[in-house]
Amino acid sequence: MTTGAKAVLEWSIGGALASWVAIAGAFDQLYLLIPNEPLTLALGLTLTVISLYGLVHSARRGPRWALVPATVAIIVVIAGIVTDGSLLALGLTIPGFY
């Protein structure tokens, strides 16, 4: 396995974990560990944005077959970004939302 393919697979797994953190933070499952709702949402949003950047950067340098797991991970990461970003934006604009 080449280093480009290894990087794409590592970022794909990292992106899947980051999107899980984002979605679990949005649905109060992560609230048991971190009892601050805006902090869990910001953590998930930060991790997903970092993993999205890493996925795009590594997918350009990897082999063609590695685009399949990278594309699936990118779709999942974008779902996490939309979920966390919308809840964080609503909570910051509507008083008493959290």
Secondary structure in CASP SS format (residue, H / E / C, confidence):
PFRMAT SS
TARGET T0000
AUTHOR 0000-0000-0000
METHOD secondary structure of the structure
MODEL  1
M C 1.00
T C 1.00
T H 1.00
G H 1.00
A H 1.00
K H 1.00
A H 1.00
V H 1.00
L H 1.00
E H 1.00
W H 1.00
S H 1.00
I H 1.00
G H 1.00
G H 1.00
A H 1.00
L H 1.00
A H 1.00
S H 1.00
W H 1.00
V H 1.00
A H 1.00
I H 1.00
A H 1.00
G H 1.00
A H 1.00
F C 1.00
D C 1.00
Q C 1.00
L H 1.00
Y H 1.00
L H 1.00
L C 1.00
I C 1.00
P C 1.00
N C 1.00
E H 1.00
P H 1.00
L H 1.00
T H 1.00
L H 1.00
A H 1.00
L H 1.00
G H 1.00
L H 1.00
T H 1.00
L H 1.00
T H 1.00
V H 1.00
I H 1.00
S H 1.00
L H 1.00
Y H 1.00
G H 1.00
L H 1.00
V H 1.00
H H 1.00
S H 1.00
A H 1.00
R H 1.00
R H 1.00
G C 1.00
P C 1.00
R H 1.00
W H 1.00
A H 1.00
L H 1.00
V H 1.00
P H 1.00
A H 1.00
T H 1.00
V H 1.00
A H 1.00
I H 1.00
I H 1.00
V H 1.00
V H 1.00
I H 1.00
A H 1.00
G H 1.00
I H 1.00
V H 1.00
T H 1.00
D H 1.00
G H 1.00
S H 1.00
L H 1.00
L H 1.00
A H 1.00
L H 1.00
G H 1.00
L H 1.00
T H 1.00
I C 1.00
P C 1.00
G C 1.00
F C 1.00
Y C 1.00
END
